[in-house]
């Protein structure tokens, strides 16, 4: 194996290690159980998932770089903001549901996000679906079709904080263009 082959092999090992570490971190965060049995099971599941999904996460023009400090910071910023958006939306939906007069005005709204990479557009669609009171119905060339529990608040989805964070993520990670 030449120097180029060794470098590619080392990159694959580092990428696999990064994937396993990321998946294991999610496992620990979700289970919140630090018993040895749970950690061993989480590590085995993370390794198995990373090996089985090899080539699914990192392929084509939308390759994500091996997580570095900048990538980790940008991702953490997005996830923190998304968490806060979900908390606020939960409170809003709870207030609507608990109010004596159910004040809803459901409907569909078309959002045209200013995101260039397919990864960012799909991430926005998923973020909208994760947020209570909204559901991504279709993502196409013309934009993102969203069903909202309250059309009055659906206007907040245009240039939403999640979209702004994703634009920053695209710029920081060099995701402009196809």
C-alpha positions as CSV (number, residue, x, y, z in Angstrom):
1,X,0.0,0.0,0.0
2,X,1.4,3.4,-1.0
3,X,1.4,6.6,1.0
4,X,-1.9,7.7,-0.6
5,X,-3.6,4.4,0.4
6,X,-2.3,4.6,3.9
7,X,-3.6,8.2,4.2
8,X,-7.0,7.2,2.9
9,X,-7.0,4.2,5.4
10,X,-6.1,6.5,8.3
11,X,-8.9,8.9,7.2
12,X,-11.4,6.1,7.2
13,X,-10.4,5.0,10.7
14,X,-10.6,8.6,12.0
15,X,-14.0,9.0,10.3
16,X,-15.3,5.7,11.8
17,X,-14.0,6.7,15.2
18,X,-15.8,10.1,14.9
19,X,-19.0,8.4,13.9
20,X,-18.8,5.9,16.8
21,X,-18.1,8.7,19.2
22,X,-21.0,10.8,18.0
23,X,-23.4,7.9,18.1
24,X,-22.2,6.8,21.5
25,X,-22.6,10.3,22.8
26,X,-26.2,10.4,21.6
27,X,-26.8,7.0,23.3
28,X,-25.5,8.2,26.6
29,X,-27.5,11.5,26.4
30,X,-30.7,9.6,25.6
31,X,-30.4,6.8,28.1
32,X,-28.8,8.9,30.9
33,X,-27.5,5.7,32.4
34,X,-23.9,5.3,33.2
35,X,-23.9,1.7,34.4
36,X,-21.2,-0.4,32.8
37,X,-23.7,-2.7,31.1
38,X,-25.5,0.2,29.4
39,X,-22.2,1.8,28.3
40,X,-20.9,-1.5,26.8
41,X,-24.3,-2.0,25.0
42,X,-24.2,1.7,23.8
43,X,-20.6,1.3,22.5
44,X,-21.5,-1.9,20.7
45,X,-24.6,-0.4,19.1
46,X,-22.7,2.7,18.1
47,X,-19.9,0.7,16.5
48,X,-22.5,-1.6,14.7
49,X,-24.5,1.3,13.4
50,X,-21.4,3.2,12.2
51,X,-20.2,0.1,10.4
52,X,-23.6,-0.7,8.8
53,X,-24.3,2.8,7.7
54,X,-20.8,3.3,6.2
55,X,-21.2,5.3,3.1
56,X,-24.7,6.5,3.9
57,X,-23.6,9.5,6.0
58,X,-20.6,10.7,4.0
59,X,-21.1,10.4,0.3
60,X,-21.2,12.6,-2.8
61,X,-21.1,16.4,-2.7
62,X,-22.7,16.6,0.7
63,X,-19.8,15.0,2.5
64,X,-19.5,16.1,6.1
65,X,-16.0,16.7,7.3
66,X,-14.6,14.7,10.1
67,X,-15.8,16.6,13.2
68,X,-13.3,19.2,14.2
69,X,-13.6,21.9,16.7
70,X,-15.3,24.3,14.3
71,X,-17.7,21.7,13.0
72,X,-18.6,20.6,16.6
73,X,-19.2,24.2,17.7
74,X,-21.4,25.0,14.7
75,X,-23.4,21.8,15.3
76,X,-23.7,22.4,19.0
77,X,-24.9,25.9,18.3
78,X,-27.6,24.6,15.9
79,X,-28.8,21.9,18.3
80,X,-28.9,24.3,21.3
81,X,-31.0,26.7,19.3
82,X,-33.3,23.9,18.1
83,X,-33.7,22.7,21.6
84,X,-34.8,26.2,22.7
85,X,-37.2,26.5,19.7
86,X,-38.8,23.2,20.7
87,X,-39.2,24.2,24.3
88,X,-40.8,27.5,23.3
89,X,-43.1,25.7,20.8
90,X,-44.1,23.2,23.5
91,X,-45.2,26.0,25.8
92,X,-47.2,27.7,23.0
93,X,-49.0,24.5,22.0
94,X,-49.7,23.7,25.7
95,X,-51.2,27.1,26.1
96,X,-53.4,26.6,23.0
97,X,-54.5,23.2,24.1
98,X,-55.2,24.2,27.8
99,X,-57.1,27.4,26.9
100,X,-60.9,27.2,27.3
101,X,-61.4,28.3,23.7
102,X,-59.3,26.3,21.4
103,X,-57.7,29.1,19.3
104,X,-56.3,27.3,16.3
105,X,-56.2,28.3,12.7
106,X,-54.6,25.3,11.0
107,X,-53.4,25.5,7.4
108,X,-50.6,25.0,5.0
109,X,-47.8,27.6,4.3
110,X,-45.1,27.5,1.7
111,X,-41.6,28.5,2.9
112,X,-38.8,29.3,0.5
113,X,-35.7,28.8,2.5
114,X,-32.5,30.6,1.4
115,X,-30.4,27.4,1.9
116,X,-28.3,26.0,-0.8
117,X,-27.2,22.5,0.2
118,X,-29.7,19.6,0.2
119,X,-28.3,18.6,3.6
120,X,-29.3,22.0,5.1
121,X,-32.7,22.0,3.4
122,X,-33.5,18.5,4.8
123,X,-32.2,19.5,8.2
124,X,-34.6,22.5,8.2
125,X,-37.5,20.2,7.2
126,X,-36.7,17.9,10.1
127,X,-36.3,20.8,12.5
128,X,-39.8,22.1,11.5
129,X,-41.3,18.6,12.1
130,X,-39.6,18.3,15.5
131,X,-41.1,21.6,16.6
132,X,-44.6,21.1,18.1
133,X,-47.4,22.7,16.1
134,X,-45.7,22.3,12.7
135,X,-45.2,19.5,10.3
136,X,-43.1,19.4,7.1
137,X,-45.4,18.0,4.4
138,X,-43.2,18.3,1.3
139,X,-39.8,19.5,0.4
140,X,-39.3,20.3,-3.2
141,X,-37.6,22.7,-5.6
142,X,-40.2,25.4,-5.0
143,X,-39.7,25.3,-1.2
144,X,-40.9,23.6,2.0
145,X,-44.6,23.0,2.5
146,X,-45.5,23.2,6.2
147,X,-48.7,22.4,8.0
148,X,-49.1,24.7,11.0
149,X,-51.4,24.5,13.9
150,X,-51.8,28.3,13.9
151,X,-51.4,30.2,10.6
152,X,-50.9,33.4,12.5
153,X,-47.7,32.1,14.0
154,X,-46.7,30.3,10.7
155,X,-45.3,33.6,9.4
156,X,-42.5,33.2,12.0
157,X,-41.2,30.3,10.0
158,X,-40.1,32.6,7.2
159,X,-36.4,33.4,8.0
160,X,-36.8,31.5,11.2
161,X,-34.0,31.2,13.7
162,X,-33.4,27.6,12.6
163,X,-33.0,28.7,9.0
164,X,-30.6,31.5,10.1
165,X,-28.5,29.0,12.1
166,X,-28.4,26.7,9.1
167,X,-27.3,29.5,6.8
168,X,-24.5,30.2,9.3
169,X,-23.7,26.5,9.3
170,X,-23.5,26.4,5.5
171,X,-21.1,29.4,5.5
172,X,-18.9,28.1,8.3
173,X,-18.6,24.6,6.8
174,X,-18.2,25.8,3.2
175,X,-21.5,24.2,2.1
176,X,-22.3,26.8,-0.6
177,X,-23.2,25.3,-3.9
178,X,-24.0,21.8,-5.0
